[in-house]
Amino acid sequence: MKLFKQLSLFVAIGALMACSTQPEPVMLGGGKDKHGCLSSAGQSYSYLKQQCVQPFDIADIKLTDPANTTLAVYVILSDDKSQAEVFAADLPENTILDAVKGGYLSKDRKVRLTKTATAWKIHK
């Protein structure tokens, strides 16, 4: 009889454990921005490309950030080279520069990308 009680107790405990609900695992790093880009994957929205991109992978121009040499500045050029989109830590999203003689210039004239004989330079 004692064996029957112990067996019944184990079956009851097993049944109760099987009925308990497990909390859903929380997905880390899956946050998306307002455009649906995965920031944890290094994605940013490109207004020139009209899609999520990884600027460090598709940049036409890669520069060291003059404000902080441990950071980089990435520039994507439009297909016709009439505009440049700048991705930098201290610049707002959607920083678009228009082509001018010698490089590119923002509409507010605060950001300039110039082509020298040997390299591109950004002035912020």
SULCOR-V512353 format. One record per residue. N is the residue number from 1. RES is the residue in one small letter. PSI is psi in degrees with one decimal (none if undefined). BURIAL is I if it has 9 or more other C-alpha atoms within 8 Angstrom, else O. Layout:
# SULCOR-V512353
((N;RES;PSI;BURIAL) (N;RES;PSI;BURIAL))
This chain:
# SULCOR-V512353
((1;m;-38.3;O) (2;k;-41.1;O) (3;l;-39.6;O) (4;f;-41.8;O) (5;k;-43.1;O) (6;q;-43.0;O) (7;l;-42.3;O) (8;s;-40.4;O) (9;l;-44.1;O) (10;f;-40.3;O) (11;v;-42.7;O) (12;a;-43.7;O) (13;i;-43.1;O) (14;g;-41.2;O) (15;a;-41.6;O) (16;l;-39.9;O) (17;m;-34.7;O) (18;a;-27.6;O) (19;c;-15.8;O) (20;s;145.1;O) (21;t;136.6;O) (22;q;136.4;O) (23;p;143.8;O) (24;e;135.0;O) (25;p;140.3;O) (26;v;127.7;O) (27;m;118.5;O) (28;l;145.3;O) (29;g;14.7;O) (30;g;11.3;O) (31;g;136.8;O) (32;k;149.6;I) (33;d;-173.6;O) (34;k;-15.1;O) (35;h;-3.4;O) (36;g;11.9;O) (37;c;140.7;I) (38;l;101.8;I) (39;s;-29.9;I) (40;s;-18.7;O) (41;a;8.6;O) (42;g;17.0;O) (43;q;143.4;I) (44;s;155.2;I) (45;y;129.9;I) (46;s;120.8;I) (47;y;-26.9;O) (48;l;-41.7;O) (49;k;-16.0;O) (50;q;41.2;O) (51;q;168.7;O) (52;c;135.8;I) (53;v;163.2;I) (54;q;98.0;I) (55;p;-36.3;I) (56;f;-19.8;O) (57;d;-34.5;O) (58;i;4.2;O) (59;a;137.1;I) (60;d;-29.6;O) (61;i;130.7;O) (62;k;127.2;I) (63;l;158.1;I) (64;t;136.0;I) (65;d;120.4;I) (66;p;-23.0;O) (67;a;-23.0;O) (68;n;103.8;O) (69;t;-6.8;O) (70;t;-5.7;O) (71;l;165.6;O) (72;a;159.9;I) (73;v;131.3;I) (74;y;137.3;I) (75;v;129.2;I) (76;i;129.3;I) (77;l;145.5;I) (78;s;162.1;I) (79;d;-37.1;O) (80;d;4.6;O) (81;k;17.7;O) (82;s;-15.2;I) (83;q;156.3;I) (84;a;136.0;I) (85;e;127.1;I) (86;v;130.8;I) (87;f;110.9;I) (88;a;152.2;I) (89;a;-35.0;O) (90;d;14.7;O) (91;l;146.3;O) (92;p;158.2;O) (93;e;148.6;O) (94;n;40.2;O) (95;t;101.7;I) (96;i;132.0;I) (97;l;145.3;I) (98;d;147.9;I) (99;a;133.0;I) (100;v;171.0;O) (101;k;123.6;O) (102;g;0.0;O) (103;g;-133.8;I) (104;y;150.1;I) (105;l;138.6;I) (106;s;158.8;I) (107;k;-35.3;O) (108;d;1.7;O) (109;r;18.6;O) (110;k;-21.0;I) (111;v;128.3;I) (112;r;135.6;I) (113;l;118.0;I) (114;t;147.6;I) (115;k;120.3;I) (116;t;-176.5;O) (117;a;-28.6;O) (118;t;-20.5;O) (119;a;171.8;O) (120;w;147.9;I) (121;k;143.7;I) (122;i;138.9;I) (123;h;121.0;O) (124;k;none;O))
